[in-house]
């Protein structure tokens, strides 16, 4: 597969995972009486905020995606682990950077911080699974079974 297809598939899987997690967050937050337009609007707003983490994570993953032409054995596990851990690492870095200037505050993870870390983990895991499934050729998938 060419490098441009791998980059495109990685971006498409990151954006798709972002949309799925945003929709999941909205469906969890909004109660049934809300109109479909309100749900769509809130999904787009949450997806836009999550892009702050998704796009830098995708840019950091592109060299990893381009390093390996084949996904078998250890290469698969390297890409899976880096792709899954990248989003939570970026969010944890944002949290640490936010707490760094004020050394008088104690560092703790409240429910909002935990929710953001959970969303970042879900986006990273979903986008990695989508990418690894899309990048595999159908014949390779059947051969590995």
Secondary structure, DSSP 8 states (H G I E B T S, - for coil): --HHHHHHHHHHHHHHHHHHHHHHHHHHHS-TTS-HHHHHHHHHHHHHHHHHHHHHHHHHHHHHHHH-S---THHHHHHHHHHHHHHHHHHHHHHHHHHHS-TTS-----HHHHHHHHHHHHHHHHHHHHHHHHHS-HHHHHHH-
